[in-house]
Amino acid sequence: MNIVVQVVLALTVVALAGSAAVAINRIARGPSQLDRSIASDLLVATVIGGIGVWAISSRQDTEIVGVLLLSVVGFTGAVAIARMVGERVILRRAREARDAVEEGERP
């Protein structure tokens, strides 16, 4: 491997380590469940990137199945988060409309 590829891989590892540190901090500190869910999704993406970097540096393609499986898990988690947020928005709008009707205002 030439020096340019080694430097790029080293910088990528540093960026992934920083991303993992931010995600772990957000999982630990919160403050909301949504923050923790998004941080766990970020952590899955960071692990996928780490496995990809390791596969490139070791010149092995056997880890591709693991990357694909983690990608499916990450996608499923992102969809679940989007549905959770969407349901919260719908419930909040319905509650605001109900409160406005009770107060005699137009929704």
C-alpha positions in Angstrom: 0.0 0.0 0.0 1.4 3.4 -0.9 1.8 6.3 1.6 -1.2 8.2 0.3 -3.6 5.4 1.0 -2.1 4.9 4.5 -2.5 8.6 5.3 -6.1 8.6 4.1 -6.9 5.4 6.1 -5.2 6.9 9.2 -7.3 10.1 8.9 -10.4 8.1 8.4 -9.7 6.1 11.6 -9.3 9.4 13.5 -12.5 10.7 12.1 -14.4 7.5 13.0 -12.9 7.5 16.5 -14.1 11.1 17.0 -17.6 10.1 15.7 -17.8 7.2 18.0 -16.7 9.4 21.0 -19.5 11.9 20.2 -22.1 9.1 19.8 -21.1 7.4 23.0 -21.2 10.8 24.9 -24.7 11.5 23.4 -25.9 8.1 24.4 -24.7 8.6 28.0 -25.8 12.1 28.5 -29.1 12.2 26.5 -31.1 14.4 27.4 -34.0 12.8 25.5 -34.7 9.3 24.2 -34.6 10.7 20.6 -31.1 11.9 21.2 -30.0 8.5 22.4 -31.7 6.8 19.5 -30.0 9.0 16.9 -26.7 8.5 18.6 -27.0 4.8 18.5 -27.8 5.0 14.8 -24.6 7.1 14.4 -22.7 4.5 16.3 -23.9 1.7 14.0 -22.8 3.8 11.0 -19.4 4.4 12.6 -19.0 0.6 13.2 -19.9 0.0 9.5 -17.3 2.6 8.5 -14.7 1.0 10.8 -15.3 -2.4 9.3 -15.0 -1.0 5.8 -11.7 0.7 6.7 -10.4 -2.5 8.2 -11.4 -4.5 5.1 -9.6 -2.0 2.9 -6.4 -2.0 5.0 -6.3 -5.8 5.3 -7.3 -6.3 1.6 -10.0 -8.8 2.6 -13.5 -8.8 1.3 -15.0 -11.4 3.8 -16.4 -8.6 6.0 -18.8 -7.3 3.4 -21.5 -9.6 4.7 -21.1 -8.1 8.1 -21.3 -4.6 6.7 -24.5 -5.5 4.8 -26.1 -6.9 7.9 -25.2 -3.8 10.0 -26.5 -1.6 7.2 -29.9 -3.4 7.4 -29.9 -2.9 11.2 -29.0 0.8 10.8 -31.7 1.3 8.2 -34.3 -0.4 10.3 -33.3 1.8 13.3 -33.6 4.9 11.2 -37.0 4.0 10.0 -38.2 3.3 13.5 -36.9 6.6 14.7 -38.6 8.4 11.9 -41.9 6.7 12.7 -41.6 7.5 16.4 -41.0 11.2 15.6 -43.8 11.3 13.1 -46.3 9.8 15.6 -45.2 12.4 18.2 -45.7 15.3 15.7 -49.2 14.0 14.8 -50.2 13.6 18.5 -48.8 17.1 19.4 -50.8 18.7 16.5 -54.0 16.9 17.5 -53.5 18.0 21.1 -52.9 21.6 20.0 -56.0 21.6 17.8 -58.1 20.2 20.6 -56.8 22.8 23.0 -57.5 25.6 20.5 -61.1 24.4 20.0 -61.6 24.2 23.8 -60.4 27.8 24.1 -62.7 28.9 21.3 -59.9 29.7 18.8 -59.6 28.5 15.3 -57.1 25.6 14.9 
